[in-house]
Amino acid sequence: MTFQKTSLRNLILIVIGISIIVILISLTEYSCGIQHMIILNEITSYDKSLEPEFCEIIVEKIDLFNDDCEPQIEILDCG
């Protein structure tokens, strides 16, 4: 009986560990999608305002995004 409890406990711990890993991987992928949508939204806002300081902030965000995620976003021309 003790062996069954230990084996069941180990099985539960393995399932929980695998679940945590899957959740972390999916959140990382999901994060890129959220960042992509936010940047596209900010680019749309910039197109309306054309503020140079806002453009520089967006370019920094695009650089960081392009380093970590796919698809690549084209860098804005703030000039």
Buried (B, 14 or more C-beta within 10 A) or exposed (E): EEEEEEEEEEEEEEEEEEEEEEEEEEEEEEEBEEBBEEBEEBBEEBEEEEEEEBBEBBBEBBEEBBEEBEEEBEEBEBE
